[in-house]
Amino acid sequence: MTATLTGHEFDHGLLGHHCWLELANGGRVELPVERWSNGCHEGDGVLLDACTGPTLDVGCGPGRLTAALTARGIAALGVDSSHTAVRLTHQRGAVALHRSVFDRIPGEGRWRHVLLADGNIGIGGDPAALLRRTAELIAPDGDVLVELEAPGHGVRHERVRLRPSQADVWFSWAWVGADAITEMAVEAGLRVGWTTQRGHRWFAKLEKPC
């Protein structure tokens, strides 16, 4: 049976320890723990430079992007279902709330930007539902900045569990390739403003149709 995330599954990685996702078919996906835990990495500038107003960082993790935006003078709020993530974000001097993005969020419908970095478009295993939710959060002239897989991957849904972990639970996750984001955006009532690559990372800006 696939469980609902409790917020604790990723704590091992949030604290900087090596971990990975084990797929139901026996495959393995390494998690970018070093990127989460340390300062900004290659490609983060694409997201940071695109944020010019109030920004909601969904699945903020240890808060590197929330803190970097705060340091730039951008009003930023992180949200994460992990108490550990929220604590680590606060330690960086940034603001974060412990809650799901599907719960009530301050400033709904008024955010200039929403971030879905580091594969967080896969939260819950239903990218279209997540993007529909982010579309509710942004202002009419706002946008959703998402990190994607490289082209050629399409949309991939998997049942996964975190390893190593004391909470041995399976949960749903998804990956969206840059070649599939246009169709996914339309399904969520959005359109693609741009896609770009920085190093091995891919990004897109999604906007509300005019």
Backbone as JSON Lines, residues from 0, in Angstrom:
{"i":0,"aa":"M","n":[0.84,-1.19,0.0],"ca":[0.0,0.0,0.0],"c":[0.88,1.25,0.0]}
{"i":1,"aa":"T","n":[0.47,2.27,-0.74],"ca":[1.21,3.53,-0.79],"c":[0.69,4.46,0.29]}
{"i":2,"aa":"A","n":[1.59,5.01,1.1],"ca":[1.21,5.85,2.22],"c":[1.25,7.32,1.83]}
{"i":3,"aa":"T","n":[0.62,8.15,2.66],"ca":[0.72,9.59,2.52],"c":[1.94,10.05,3.29]}
{"i":4,"aa":"L","n":[2.7,10.98,2.71],"ca":[3.89,11.48,3.38],"c":[3.54,12.14,4.7]}
{"i":5,"aa":"T","n":[4.34,11.87,5.73],"ca":[4.12,12.46,7.04],"c":[5.0,13.69,7.26]}
{"i":6,"aa":"G","n":[6.01,13.88,6.41],"ca":[6.92,15.0,6.58],"c":[8.25,14.59,7.16]}
{"i":7,"aa":"H","n":[8.34,13.37,7.71],"ca":[9.59,12.92,8.34],"c":[10.46,12.08,7.4]}
{"i":8,"aa":"E","n":[9.91,11.64,6.29],"ca":[10.62,10.68,5.45],"c":[11.96,11.21,4.96]}
{"i":9,"aa":"F","n":[12.05,12.51,4.67],"ca":[13.26,13.07,4.08],"c":[14.22,13.67,5.11]}
{"i":10,"aa":"D","n":[13.92,13.54,6.4],"ca":[14.74,14.2,7.42],"c":[16.19,13.75,7.38]}
{"i":11,"aa":"H","n":[16.45,12.48,7.1],"ca":[17.81,11.98,7.02],"c":[18.61,12.77,5.99]}
{"i":12,"aa":"G","n":[18.01,12.99,4.83],"ca":[18.68,13.76,3.78],"c":[18.76,15.24,4.11]}
{"i":13,"aa":"L","n":[17.72,15.78,4.74],"ca":[17.73,17.2,5.09],"c":[18.87,17.53,6.04]}
{"i":14,"aa":"L","n":[19.27,16.56,6.83],"ca":[20.36,16.75,7.77],"c":[21.73,16.51,7.14]}
{"i":15,"aa":"G","n":[21.74,16.29,5.82],"ca":[22.99,16.19,5.08],"c":[23.53,14.79,4.9]}
{"i":16,"aa":"H","n":[22.76,13.77,5.28],"ca":[23.23,12.4,5.14],"c":[22.86,11.82,3.78]}
{"i":17,"aa":"H","n":[23.73,11.0,3.23],"ca":[23.49,10.37,1.93],"c":[22.23,9.51,1.99]}
{"i":18,"aa":"C","n":[21.36,9.67,0.99],"ca":[20.16,8.84,0.92],"c":[19.68,8.79,-0.52]}
{"i":19,"aa":"W","n":[18.75,7.9,-0.78],"ca":[18.25,7.71,-2.13],"c":[16.81,7.21,-2.09]}
{"i":20,"aa":"L","n":[16.15,7.28,-3.23],"ca":[14.81,6.71,-3.38],"c":[14.93,5.32,-3.98]}
{"i":21,"aa":"E","n":[14.35,4.35,-3.32],"ca":[14.27,3.01,-3.86],"c":[12.94,2.87,-4.59]}
{"i":22,"aa":"L","n":[12.96,2.47,-5.84],"ca":[11.75,2.29,-6.62],"c":[11.17,0.9,-6.38]}
{"i":23,"aa":"A","n":[9.89,0.77,-6.63],"ca":[9.21,-0.51,-6.41],"c":[9.79,-1.6,-7.3]}
{"i":24,"aa":"N","n":[10.36,-1.21,-8.45],"ca":[10.95,-2.2,-9.37],"c":[12.39,-2.53,-9.02]}
{"i":25,"aa":"G","n":[12.88,-2.01,-7.9],"ca":[14.25,-2.28,-7.48],"c":[15.25,-1.24,-7.91]}
{"i":26,"aa":"G","n":[14.82,-0.28,-8.74],"ca":[15.71,0.79,-9.17],"c":[16.04,1.74,-8.04]}
{"i":27,"aa":"R","n":[16.89,2.7,-8.35],"ca":[17.4,3.6,-7.31],"c":[17.62,4.98,-7.9]}
{"i":28,"aa":"V","n":[17.19,6.02,-7.2],"ca":[17.4,7.4,-7.63],"c":[18.12,8.15,-6.5]}
{"i":29,"aa":"E","n":[19.34,8.6,-6.78],"ca":[20.1,9.34,-5.77],"c":[19.47,10.71,-5.55]}
{"i":30,"aa":"L","n":[19.47,11.17,-4.32],"ca":[18.92,12.48,-3.98],"c":[20.05,13.5,-3.83]}
{"i":31,"aa":"P","n":[19.83,14.74,-4.29],"ca":[20.9,15.77,-4.27],"c":[21.07,16.39,-2.88]}
{"i":32,"aa":"V","n":[21.47,15.55,-1.93],"ca":[21.54,15.98,-0.53],"c":[22.53,17.12,-0.35]}
{"i":33,"aa":"E","n":[23.66,17.06,-1.04],"ca":[24.67,18.11,-0.91],"c":[24.1,19.45,-1.36]}
{"i":34,"aa":"R","n":[23.32,19.45,-2.43],"ca":[22.69,20.68,-2.9],"c":[21.7,21.21,-1.87]}
{"i":35,"aa":"W","n":[20.92,20.32,-1.28],"ca":[19.95,20.76,-0.28],"c":[20.63,21.45,0.9]}
{"i":36,"aa":"S","n":[21.72,20.85,1.36],"ca":[22.3,21.24,2.65],"c":[23.26,22.41,2.57]}
{"i":37,"aa":"N","n":[23.92,22.58,1.45],"ca":[24.94,23.61,1.34],"c":[24.38,24.88,0.71]}
{"i":38,"aa":"G","n":[25.25,25.8,0.36],"ca":[24.81,27.04,-0.26],"c":[24.29,26.81,-1.66]}
{"i":39,"aa":"C","n":[23.99,27.88,-2.36],"ca":[23.38,27.77,-3.68],"c":[24.34,27.11,-4.67]}
{"i":40,"aa":"H","n":[23.77,26.34,-5.56],"ca":[24.53,25.55,-6.52],"c":[24.24,26.0,-7.95]}
{"i":41,"aa":"E","n":[24.98,25.41,-8.88],"ca":[24.8,25.72,-10.29],"c":[23.33,25.55,-10.68]}
{"i":42,"aa":"G","n":[22.78,26.55,-11.3],"ca":[21.39,26.5,-11.73],"c":[20.45,27.24,-10.8]}
{"i":43,"aa":"D","n":[20.81,27.36,-9.52],"ca":[19.93,28.06,-8.59],"c":[19.71,29.51,-9.02]}
{"i":44,"aa":"G","n":[20.72,30.09,-9.68],"ca":[20.6,31.47,-10.13],"c":[19.46,31.69,-11.1]}
{"i":45,"aa":"V","n":[19.13,30.65,-11.88],"ca":[18.0,30.76,-12.8],"c":[16.73,31.07,-12.02]}
{"i":46,"aa":"L","n":[16.53,30.35,-10.92],"ca":[15.34,30.55,-10.09],"c":[15.41,31.86,-9.33]}
{"i":47,"aa":"L","n":[16.55,32.12,-8.7],"ca":[16.69,33.31,-7.87],"c":[16.55,34.59,-8.69]}
{"i":48,"aa":"D","n":[17.18,34.61,-9.88],"ca":[17.12,35.82,-10.71],"c":[15.72,36.07,-11.26]}
{"i":49,"aa":"A","n":[14.92,35.0,-11.38],"ca":[13.57,35.15,-11.92],"c":[12.58,35.66,-10.88]}
{"i":50,"aa":"C","n":[13.0,35.67,-9.61],"ca":[12.11,36.1,-8.53],"c":[12.31,37.58,-8.25]}
{"i":51,"aa":"T","n":[11.31,38.37,-8.57],"ca":[11.4,39.83,-8.39],"c":[10.41,40.36,-7.38]}
{"i":52,"aa":"G","n":[9.61,39.48,-6.81],"ca":[8.6,39.88,-5.83],"c":[8.32,38.75,-4.87]}
{"i":53,"aa":"P","n":[7.3,38.87,-4.05],"ca":[7.0,37.87,-3.02],"c":[6.97,36.45,-3.58]}
{"i":54,"aa":"T","n":[7.73,35.57,-2.92],"ca":[7.95,34.22,-3.45],"c":[7.63,33.17,-2.4]}
{"i":55,"aa":"L","n":[6.89,32.15,-2.8],"ca":[6.58,31.0,-1.95],"c":[7.42,29.82,-2.42]}
{"i":56,"aa":"D","n":[8.25,29.3,-1.52],"ca":[9.14,28.18,-1.83],"c":[8.51,26.9,-1.29]}
{"i":57,"aa":"V","n":[7.91,26.12,-2.19],"ca":[7.16,24.92,-1.81],"c":[8.12,23.74,-1.67]}
{"i":58,"aa":"G","n":[8.05,23.07,-0.52],"ca":[9.0,22.01,-0.24],"c":[10.39,22.61,-0.06]}
{"i":59,"aa":"C","n":[10.47,23.6,0.81],"ca":[11.69,24.42,0.91],"c":[12.88,23.66,1.44]}
{"i":60,"aa":"G","n":[12.65,22.5,2.09],"ca":[13.78,21.75,2.63],"c":[14.55,22.59,3.65]}
{"i":61,"aa":"P","n":[15.9,22.51,3.66],"ca":[16.68,23.27,4.63],"c":[16.69,24.78,4.37]}
{"i":62,"aa":"G","n":[16.02,25.22,3.29],"ca":[15.79,26.65,3.1],"c":[16.85,27.43,2.37]}
{"i":63,"aa":"R","n":[17.68,26.76,1.55],"ca":[18.75,27.51,0.89],"c":[18.2,28.58,-0.06]}
{"i":64,"aa":"L","n":[17.13,28.27,-0.79],"ca":[16.57,29.24,-1.73],"c":[15.78,30.31,-0.99]}
{"i":65,"aa":"T","n":[15.01,29.91,0.01],"ca":[14.26,30.89,0.8],"c":[15.21,31.88,1.44]}
{"i":66,"aa":"A","n":[16.31,31.38,1.99],"ca":[17.29,32.25,2.64],"c":[18.01,33.13,1.63]}
{"i":67,"aa":"A","n":[18.33,32.59,0.47],"ca":[19.02,33.38,-0.56],"c":[18.14,34.52,-1.05]}
{"i":68,"aa":"L","n":[16.86,34.26,-1.22],"ca":[15.94,35.32,-1.63],"c":[15.8,36.38,-0.54]}
{"i":69,"aa":"T","n":[15.71,35.93,0.69],"ca":[15.62,36.86,1.82],"c":[16.85,37.78,1.85]}
{"i":70,"aa":"A","n":[18.02,37.19,1.62],"ca":[19.25,37.99,1.61],"c":[19.26,39.0,0.47]}
{"i":71,"aa":"R","n":[18.53,38.73,-0.59],"ca":[18.43,39.66,-1.72],"c":[17.37,40.73,-1.49]}
{"i":72,"aa":"G","n":[16.68,40.66,-0.37],"ca":[15.63,41.63,-0.09],"c":[14.29,41.27,-0.68]}
{"i":73,"aa":"I","n":[14.13,40.02,-1.12],"ca":[12.86,39.53,-1.66],"c":[12.06,38.89,-0.52]}
{"i":74,"aa":"A","n":[10.81,39.28,-0.38],"ca":[9.95,38.64,0.62],"c":[9.73,37.19,0.22]}
{"i":75,"aa":"A","n":[10.15,36.26,1.07],"ca":[10.08,34.84,0.73],"c":[9.57,34.04,1.92]}
{"i":76,"aa":"L","n":[8.76,33.04,1.63],"ca":[8.21,32.15,2.65],"c":[8.4,30.72,2.19]}
{"i":77,"aa":"G","n":[9.02,29.91,3.03],"ca":[9.13,28.48,2.74],"c":[8.0,27.72,3.39]}
{"i":78,"aa":"V","n":[7.55,26.67,2.74],"ca":[6.59,25.75,3.35],"c":[7.1,24.33,3.16]}
{"i":79,"aa":"D","n":[6.97,23.53,4.2],"ca":[7.44,22.15,4.12],"c":[6.68,21.32,5.14]}
{"i":80,"aa":"S","n":[6.46,20.06,4.82],"ca":[5.74,19.17,5.73],"c":[6.64,18.56,6.79]}
{"i":81,"aa":"S","n":[7.94,18.91,6.76],"ca":[8.9,18.4,7.73],"c":[9.23,19.47,8.77]}
{"i":82,"aa":"H","n":[9.08,19.11,10.05],"ca":[9.49,20.02,11.11],"c":[10.98,20.32,11.02]}
{"i":83,"aa":"T","n":[11.76,19.31,10.65],"ca":[13.21,19.49,10.53],"c":[13.53,20.53,9.47]}
{"i":84,"aa":"A","n":[12.86,20.47,8.33],"ca":[13.09,21.44,7.26],"c":[12.79,22.86,7.74]}
{"i":85,"aa":"V","n":[11.68,23.01,8.43],"ca":[11.3,24.34,8.92],"c":[12.34,24.85,9.92]}
{"i":86,"aa":"R","n":[12.79,23.99,10.81],"ca":[13.79,24.39,11.8],"c":[15.09,24.82,11.11]}
{"i":87,"aa":"L","n":[15.53,24.05,10.13],"ca":[16.77,24.38,9.43],"c":[16.64,25.69,8.64]}
{"i":88,"aa":"T","n":[15.46,25.93,8.08],"ca":[15.23,27.18,7.35],"c":[15.29,28.36,8.31]}
{"i":89,"aa":"H","n":[14.7,28.22,9.48],"ca":[14.76,29.28,10.49],"c":[16.2,29.55,10.91]}
{"i":90,"aa":"Q","n":[17.01,28.48,11.0],"ca":[18.41,28.65,11.38],"c":[19.2,29.45,10.34]}
{"i":91,"aa":"R","n":[18.72,29.44,9.1],"ca":[19.36,30.23,8.04],"c":[18.88,31.68,8.06]}
{"i":92,"aa":"G","n":[17.97,32.0,8.97],"ca":[17.47,33.36,9.05],"c":[16.31,33.66,8.13]}
{"i":93,"aa":"A","n":[15.66,32.61,7.62],"ca":[14.52,32.78,6.73],"c":[13.24,32.32,7.43]}
{"i":94,"aa":"V","n":[12.1,32.61,6.8],"ca":[10.8,32.3,7.37],"c":[10.22,31.07,6.68]}
{"i":95,"aa":"A","n":[9.67,30.15,7.46],"ca":[9.05,28.95,6.89],"c":[7.92,28.49,7.79]}
{"i":96,"aa":"L","n":[6.95,27.82,7.17],"ca":[5.8,27.27,7.89],"c":[5.77,25.76,7.72]}
{"i":97,"aa":"H","n":[5.34,25.07,8.78],"ca":[5.18,23.62,8.72],"c":[3.76,23.31,8.26]}
{"i":98,"aa":"R","n":[3.63,22.98,6.98],"ca":[2.33,22.59,6.44],"c":[2.47,22.07,5.01]}
{"i":99,"aa":"S","n":[1.43,21.41,4.56],"ca":[1.36,20.96,3.17],"c":[0.94,22.12,2.29]}
{"i":100,"aa":"V","n":[1.4,22.11,1.05],"ca":[0.99,23.14,0.1],"c":[-0.51,23.08,-0.17]}
{"i":101,"aa":"F","n":[-1.14,21.93,0.1],"ca":[-2.57,21.77,-0.13],"c":[-3.4,22.29,1.05]}
{"i":102,"aa":"D","n":[-2.73,22.65,2.15],"ca":[-3.42,23.29,3.25],"c":[-3.55,24.79,2.96]}
{"i":103,"aa":"R","n":[-4.2,25.5,3.88],"ca":[-4.34,26.94,3.7],"c":[-2.96,27.61,3.77]}
{"i":104,"aa":"I","n":[-2.67,28.46,2.79],"ca":[-1.38,29.14,2.69],"c":[-1.61,30.66,2.78]}
{"i":105,"aa":"P","n":[-0.82,31.36,3.57],"ca":[-0.96,32.83,3.63],"c":[-0.78,33.45,2.24]}
{"i":106,"aa":"G","n":[-1.58,34.46,1.94],"ca":[-1.43,35.18,0.68],"c":[-1.89,34.44,-0.55]}
{"i":107,"aa":"E","n":[-2.8,33.47,-0.37],"ca":[-3.28,32.71,-1.54],"c":[-3.82,33.65,-2.6]}
{"i":108,"aa":"G","n":[-3.4,33.42,-3.83],"ca":[-3.85,34.23,-4.96],"c":[-3.1,35.54,-5.13]}
{"i":109,"aa":"R","n":[-2.06,35.77,-4.28],"ca":[-1.33,37.03,-4.37],"c":[0.18,36.85,-4.53]}
{"i":110,"aa":"W","n":[0.68,35.62,-4.54],"ca":[2.11,35.41,-4.67],"c":[2.6,35.74,-6.08]}
{"i":111,"aa":"R","n":[3.71,36.43,-6.15],"ca":[4.29,36.77,-7.46],"c":[4.95,35.55,-8.1]}
{"i":112,"aa":"H","n":[5.56,34.74,-7.25],"ca":[6.23,33.53,-7.73],"c":[6.0,32.38,-6.76]}
{"i":113,"aa":"V","n":[5.93,31.17,-7.31],"ca":[5.96,29.94,-6.52],"c":[7.1,29.09,-7.06]}
{"i":114,"aa":"L","n":[7.96,28.59,-6.16],"ca":[9.08,27.74,-6.56],"c":[8.76,26.27,-6.32]}
{"i":115,"aa":"L","n":[9.07,25.44,-7.31],"ca":[9.05,23.98,-7.18],"c":[10.42,23.5,-7.64]}
{"i":116,"aa":"A","n":[11.41,23.6,-6.77],"ca":[12.79,23.27,-7.13],"c":[13.13,21.85,-6.68]}
{"i":117,"aa":"D","n":[14.28,21.36,-7.13],"ca":[14.84,20.09,-6.64],"c":[13.89,18.91,-6.79]}
{"i":118,"aa":"G","n":[13.13,18.89,-7.87],"ca":[12.23,17.76,-8.1],"c":[10.93,17.82,-7.35]}
{"i":119,"aa":"N","n":[10.63,18.95,-6.7],"ca":[9.4,19.03,-5.89],"c":[8.13,19.04,-6.71]}
{"i":120,"aa":"I","n":[8.25,19.14,-8.04],"ca":[7.06,18.99,-8.87],"c":[6.49,17.58,-8.72]}
{"i":121,"aa":"G","n":[7.28,16.66,-8.19],"ca":[6.83,15.29,-8.0],"c":[6.09,15.02,-6.71]}
{"i":122,"aa":"I","n":[5.94,16.05,-5.85],"ca":[5.27,15.87,-4.56],"c":[3.9,15.24,-4.73]}
{"i":123,"aa":"G","n":[3.67,14.12,-4.07],"ca":[2.36,13.46,-4.11],"c":[2.14,12.58,-5.31]}
{"i":124,"aa":"G","n":[3.07,12.6,-6.26],"ca":[2.95,11.73,-7.43],"c":[1.94,12.19,-8.46]}
{"i":125,"aa":"D","n":[1.42,13.42,-8.34],"ca":[0.42,13.94,-9.27],"c":[0.79,15.37,-9.65]}
{"i":126,"aa":"P","n":[1.73,15.54,-10.61],"ca":[2.2,16.88,-10.96],"c":[1.08,17.81,-11.42]}
{"i":127,"aa":"A","n":[0.1,17.3,-12.14],"ca":[-0.98,18.17,-12.62],"c":[-1.77,18.74,-11.45]}
{"i":128,"aa":"A","n":[-2.07,17.92,-10.46],"ca":[-2.8,18.4,-9.28],"c":[-1.98,19.43,-8.52]}
{"i":129,"aa":"L","n":[-0.67,19.19,-8.39],"ca":[0.19,20.13,-7.7],"c":[0.26,21.46,-8.45]}
{"i":130,"aa":"L","n":[0.37,21.4,-9.77],"ca":[0.42,22.64,-10.55],"c":[-0.9,23.39,-10.5]}
{"i":131,"aa":"R","n":[-2.01,22.66,-10.47],"ca":[-3.31,23.34,-10.33],"c":[-3.37,24.08,-8.99]}
{"i":132,"aa":"R","n":[-2.8,23.47,-7.95],"ca":[-2.77,24.12,-6.65],"c":[-1.89,25.37,-6.68]}
{"i":133,"aa":"T","n":[-0.72,25.28,-7.31],"ca":[0.16,26.45,-7.37],"c":[-0.48,27.56,-8.19]}
{"i":134,"aa":"A","n":[-1.28,27.2,-9.19],"ca":[-1.97,28.22,-9.98],"c":[-2.96,28.99,-9.12]}
{"i":135,"aa":"E","n":[-3.52,28.34,-8.1],"ca":[-4.42,29.03,-7.17],"c":[-3.66,30.0,-6.27]}
{"i":136,"aa":"L","n":[-2.39,29.74,-6.06],"ca":[-1.6,30.52,-5.1],"c":[-1.03,31.8,-5.71]}
{"i":137,"aa":"I","n":[-0.79,31.81,-7.02],"ca":[-0.14,32.97,-7.63],"c":[-1.15,34.04,-8.02]}
{"i":138,"aa":"A","n":[-0.64,35.27,-8.12],"ca":[-1.44,36.41,-8.58],"c":[-1.74,36.24,-10.07]}
{"i":139,"aa":"P","n":[-2.69,37.01,-10.61],"ca":[-2.99,36.91,-12.04],"c":[-1.77,37.09,-12.93]}
{"i":140,"aa":"D","n":[-0.8,37.91,-12.5],"ca":[0.41,38.11,-13.29],"c":[1.59,37.35,-12.7]}
{"i":141,"aa":"G","n":[1.3,36.37,-11.84],"ca":[2.36,35.6,-11.21],"c":[2.81,34.43,-12.06]}
{"i":142,"aa":"D","n":[3.77,33.68,-11.54],"ca":[4.27,32.51,-12.28],"c":[4.74,31.44,-11.32]}
{"i":143,"aa":"V","n":[4.88,30.25,-11.87],"ca":[5.38,29.09,-11.13],"c":[6.7,28.69,-11.78]}
{"i":144,"aa":"L","n":[7.77,28.66,-11.0],"ca":[9.1,28.32,-11.49],"c":[9.41,26.9,-11.06]}
{"i":145,"aa":"V","n":[9.59,26.01,-12.04],"ca":[9.71,24.58,-11.74],"c":[11.03,24.04,-12.26]}
{"i":146,"aa":"E","n":[11.58,23.09,-11.51],"ca":[12.74,22.34,-11.98],"c":[12.27,21.02,-12.57]}
{"i":147,"aa":"L","n":[12.87,20.64,-13.68],"ca":[12.41,19.49,-14.45],"c":[13.54,18.5,-14.7]}
{"i":148,"aa":"E","n":[13.17,17.35,-15.22],"ca":[14.14,16.4,-15.73],"c":[14.54,16.81,-17.15]}
{"i":149,"aa":"A","n":[15.62,16.25,-17.65],"ca":[16.06,16.55,-19.01],"c":[15.02,16.07,-20.03]}
{"i":150,"aa":"P","n":[14.99,16.67,-21.22],"ca":[14.05,16.21,-22.26],"c":[14.26,14.73,-22.55]}
{"i":151,"aa":"G","n":[13.17,14.09,-22.94],"ca":[13.23,12.68,-23.28],"c":[12.72,11.77,-22.18]}
{"i":152,"aa":"H","n":[12.4,12.33,-21.02],"ca":[11.93,11.51,-19.9],"c":[10.41,11.46,-19.79]}
{"i":153,"aa":"G","n":[9.7,12.39,-20.46],"ca":[8.25,12.41,-20.36],"c":[7.8,12.6,-18.93]}
{"i":154,"aa":"V","n":[6.69,11.97,-18.58],"ca":[6.18,11.99,-17.2],"c":[6.28,10.58,-16.64]}
{"i":155,"aa":"R","n":[6.88,10.47,-15.48],"ca":[7.13,9.16,-14.87],"c":[6.53,9.15,-13.47]}
{"i":156,"aa":"H","n":[5.71,8.16,-13.2],"ca":[5.1,7.99,-11.88],"c":[5.66,6.71,-11.27]}
{"i":157,"aa":"E","n":[6.07,6.79,-10.0],"ca":[6.63,5.62,-9.33],"c":[6.17,5.56,-7.89]}
{"i":158,"aa":"R","n":[6.17,4.35,-7.37],"ca":[6.03,4.13,-5.94],"c":[7.43,3.98,-5.38]}
{"i":159,"aa":"V","n":[7.77,4.76,-4.36],"ca":[9.15,4.81,-3.87],"c":[9.16,4.77,-2.34]}
{"i":160,"aa":"R","n":[10.34,4.49,-1.79],"ca":[10.57,4.68,-0.36],"c":[11.99,5.19,-0.19]}
{"i":161,"aa":"L","n":[12.19,5.93,0.88],"ca":[13.49,6.52,1.15],"c":[14.38,5.5,1.83]}
{"i":162,"aa":"R","n":[15.63,5.45,1.4],"ca":[16.62,4.57,2.02],"c":[17.89,5.35,2.28]}
{"i":163,"aa":"P","n":[18.55,5.19,3.43],"ca":[18.02,4.47,4.58],"c":[16.98,5.3,5.31]}
{"i":164,"aa":"S","n":[16.1,4.66,6.02],"ca":[15.06,5.38,6.77],"c":[14.47,4.47,7.82]}
{"i":165,"aa":"Q","n":[14.19,5.04,8.98],"ca":[13.51,4.26,10.01],"c":[12.03,4.1,9.69]}
{"i":166,"aa":"A","n":[11.49,5.04,8.92],"ca":[10.08,4.96,8.51],"c":[10.01,4.23,7.17]}
{"i":167,"aa":"D","n":[9.8,2.93,7.23],"ca":[9.85,2.1,6.03],"c":[8.5,2.12,5.34]}
{"i":168,"aa":"V","n":[8.19,3.27,4.69],"ca":[6.89,3.42,4.02],"c":[7.09,3.73,2.54]}
{"i":169,"aa":"W","n":[6.16,3.25,1.75],"ca":[6.15,3.55,0.32],"c":[5.24,4.76,0.09]}
{"i":170,"aa":"F","n":[5.63,5.62,-0.84],"ca":[4.81,6.77,-1.18],"c":[4.94,7.06,-2.67]}
{"i":171,"aa":"S","n":[4.05,7.9,-3.18],"ca":[4.01,8.2,-4.61],"c":[4.9,9.4,-4.93]}
{"i":172,"aa":"W","n":[5.6,9.31,-6.05],"ca":[6.43,10.41,-6.52],"c":[6.35,10.44,-8.04]}
{"i":173,"aa":"A","n":[6.73,11.56,-8.63],"ca":[6.69,11.68,-10.09],"c":[7.84,12.54,-10.57]}
{"i":174,"aa":"W","n":[8.19,12.37,-11.83],"ca":[9.21,13.17,-12.48],"c":[8.64,13.67,-13.8]}
{"i":175,"aa":"V","n":[8.93,14.91,-14.16],"ca":[8.42,15.51,-15.4],"c":[9.6,16.0,-16.22]}
{"i":176,"aa":"G","n":[9.72,15.51,-17.44],"ca":[10.77,15.94,-18.34],"c":[10.43,17.28,-18.98]}
{"i":177,"aa":"A","n":[11.45,18.0,-19.4],"ca":[11.23,19.3,-20.04],"c":[10.39,19.17,-21.3]}
{"i":178,"aa":"D","n":[10.41,18.0,-21.93],"ca":[9.63,17.78,-23.14],"c":[8.15,17.57,-22.84]}
{"i":179,"aa":"A","n":[7.81,17.36,-21.58],"ca":[6.41,17.06,-21.23],"c":[5.73,18.2,-20.49]}
{"i":180,"aa":"I","n":[6.45,19.27,-20.21],"ca":[5.89,20.3,-19.33],"c":[4.8,21.11,-20.02]}
{"i":181,"aa":"T","n":[4.85,21.26,-21.34],"ca":[3.81,22.05,-22.02],"c":[2.44,21.41,-21.83]}
{"i":182,"aa":"E","n":[2.34,20.11,-22.08],"ca":[1.07,19.41,-21.91],"c":[0.64,19.41,-20.45]}
{"i":183,"aa":"M","n":[1.59,19.24,-19.54],"ca":[1.28,19.24,-18.12],"c":[0.76,20.6,-17.67]}
{"i":184,"aa":"A","n":[1.37,21.66,-18.19],"ca":[0.95,23.01,-17.83],"c":[-0.48,23.27,-18.3]}
{"i":185,"aa":"V","n":[-0.78,22.9,-19.52],"ca":[-2.13,23.1,-20.06],"c":[-3.15,22.37,-19.21]}
{"i":186,"aa":"E","n":[-2.83,21.15,-18.79],"ca":[-3.74,20.37,-17.95],"c":[-4.02,21.08,-16.64]}
{"i":187,"aa":"A","n":[-3.05,21.9,-16.19],"ca":[-3.2,22.61,-14.92],"c":[-3.73,24.03,-15.11]}
{"i":188,"aa":"G","n":[-4.08,24.4,-16.35],"ca":[-4.59,25.73,-16.61],"c":[-3.51,26.79,-16.7]}
{"i":189,"aa":"L","n":[-2.29,26.39,-17.04],"ca":[-1.16,27.29,-17.17],"c":[-0.57,27.18,-18.57]}
{"i":190,"aa":"R","n":[0.4,28.03,-18.86],"ca":[1.14,27.93,-20.12],"c":[2.62,28.13,-19.83]}
{"i":191,"aa":"V","n":[3.47,27.62,-20.71],"ca":[4.91,27.73,-20.53],"c":[5.39,29.07,-21.05]}
{"i":192,"aa":"G","n":[6.04,29.85,-20.16],"ca":[6.64,31.12,-20.57],"c":[8.0,30.9,-21.19]}
{"i":193,"aa":"W","n":[8.82,30.06,-20.55],"ca":[10.12,29.69,-21.1],"c":[10.61,28.4,-20.45]}
{"i":194,"aa":"T","n":[11.53,27.76,-21.13],"ca":[12.3,26.66,-20.54],"c":[13.77,26.98,-20.78]}
{"i":195,"aa":"T","n":[14.61,26.52,-19.88],"ca":[16.04,26.79,-20.03],"c":[16.84,25.7,-19.33]}
{"i":196,"aa":"Q","n":[18.09,25.6,-19.72],"ca":[19.01,24.63,-19.12],"c":[20.18,25.37,-18.51]}
{"i":197,"aa":"R","n":[20.62,24.94,-17.36],"ca":[21.83,25.46,-16.74],"c":[22.62,24.27,-16.23]}
{"i":198,"aa":"G","n":[23.74,23.97,-16.88],"ca":[24.47,22.77,-16.54],"c":[23.63,21.54,-16.84]}
{"i":199,"aa":"H","n":[23.48,20.66,-15.86],"ca":[22.67,19.45,-16.05],"c":[21.25,19.63,-15.55]}
{"i":200,"aa":"R","n":[20.88,20.86,-15.18],"ca":[19.55,21.11,-14.62],"c":[18.67,21.85,-15.62]}
{"i":201,"aa":"W","n":[17.37,21.53,-15.6],"ca":[16.39,22.13,-16.51],"c":[15.3,22.83,-15.71]}
{"i":202,"aa":"F","n":[14.8,23.97,-16.26],"ca":[13.82,24.78,-15.56],"c":[12.77,25.3,-16.54]}
{"i":203,"aa":"A","n":[11.61,25.66,-15.99],"ca":[10.57,26.29,-16.8],"c":[9.83,27.31,-15.97]}
{"i":204,"aa":"K","n":[9.31,28.31,-16.64],"ca":[8.41,29.28,-16.02],"c":[7.02,29.05,-16.57]}
{"i":205,"aa":"L","n":[6.05,28.86,-15.67],"ca":[4.67,28.64,-16.06],"c":[3.85,29.86,-15.63]}
{"i":206,"aa":"E","n":[2.96,30.29,-16.52],"ca":[2.16,31.5,-16.28],"c":[0.69,31.19,-16.52]}
{"i":207,"aa":"K","n":[-0.15,32.06,-16.03],"ca":[-1.57,31.97,-16.35],"c":[-1.79,32.5,-17.76]}
{"i":208,"aa":"P","n":[-2.67,31.86,-18.54],"ca":[-2.93,32.37,-19.89],"c":[-3.47,33.79,-19.85]}
{"i":209,"aa":"C","n":[-3.14,34.55,-20.88],"ca":[-3.63,35.94,-20.96],"c":[-5.15,35.95,-21.15]}
